[in-house]
Amino acid sequence: MNTIDLDNFVTTKAASELMGVHQRYVRTLAEKGRLPFVRFGSDILIDKRAACSFVRDPLGRGKPAKKAKKAKAKKAKSKPAKRKGSK
C-alpha cells in the first residue's frame, strides 16, 4: 500500500492564499487535473509545491495570449466567403 507524506499537502484554503486566488478556483483546478491533489474524506488536499509553482507561472492559469490570437485568426480564415447578391 502506498503512503503519502501529508506534510507536502495543504488545504484548499491554504493553497488559495498561497496562489492568491479564490478557494473555489483551487478546487476547480484540482478537479480538472491542473493541480495534483489527494482526497482525505470529503476534503481535498493540494500538493504544496504545485500550488507554489502555479503562482510563479502566470501562464498556468490559462492559455497564453499569443495562442488565443492565433486561434481567432485561424477561425476567421475558415469562414466561407459571401456570395455576390446575398445579405
C-alpha positions in Angstrom: 0.0 0.0 0.0 1.3 3.5 -0.9 1.8 6.0 1.8 1.5 9.8 1.3 3.5 12.3 3.2 0.8 14.8 4.2 3.4 17.4 5.1 3.7 18.1 1.4 0.0 18.9 1.1 -2.1 21.9 2.1 -5.9 22.5 2.4 -7.7 24.3 -0.5 -7.9 27.4 1.8 -4.1 27.5 2.4 -3.4 26.8 -1.3 -5.8 29.6 -2.3 -3.8 32.0 0.0 -0.5 30.8 -1.5 -1.8 31.2 -5.0 -3.7 34.5 -4.5 -6.9 33.1 -5.9 -10.4 32.1 -4.6 -10.7 28.7 -2.8 -13.3 27.5 -5.3 -10.9 28.2 -8.2 -8.3 25.9 -6.4 -10.9 23.1 -6.2 -11.8 23.6 -9.9 -8.2 23.3 -10.9 -7.8 20.2 -8.9 -10.9 18.6 -10.3 -9.8 19.4 -13.8 -6.4 17.8 -13.2 -4.4 21.0 -13.3 -3.2 20.7 -9.7 -2.2 17.4 -8.1 -4.3 16.5 -5.0 -5.4 13.8 -2.7 -8.8 13.3 -1.2 -8.9 13.0 2.6 -12.6 12.1 3.3 -14.6 14.9 1.7 -11.6 17.3 1.8 -9.2 17.9 -1.0 -5.5 18.4 -0.1 -3.4 20.2 -2.7 0.3 19.5 -3.4 2.1 22.4 -1.8 4.9 22.6 -4.4 2.4 22.6 -7.2 0.5 25.5 -5.6 3.7 27.5 -5.1 4.8 26.9 -8.7 1.4 27.9 -10.0 2.0 31.3 -8.5 5.4 31.7 -10.2 4.0 30.7 -13.6 1.2 33.1 -14.6 0.6 31.2 -17.8 -0.6 28.2 -15.6 -4.0 30.0 -15.3 -5.0 29.7 -18.9 -3.9 30.0 -22.5 -1.2 32.5 -23.3 -2.5 35.5 -25.2 -0.5 34.7 -28.3 -2.1 31.3 -28.8 -5.6 32.8 -28.3 -4.9 35.3 -31.1 -3.7 32.6 -33.5 -6.9 30.6 -32.8 -9.0 33.6 -33.7 -7.1 34.3 -36.9 -7.4 30.7 -37.9 -11.1 30.7 -37.2 -11.6 33.9 -39.3 -9.8 32.3 -42.3 -12.1 29.2 -42.2 -15.3 31.2 -42.7 -16.8 30.8 -46.2 -16.8 33.8 -48.5 -20.1 35.7 -49.0 -21.7 35.3 -52.4 -22.5 38.3 -54.5 -26.0 39.5 -54.1 -26.5 37.7 -50.7 -27.0 39.6 -47.5 
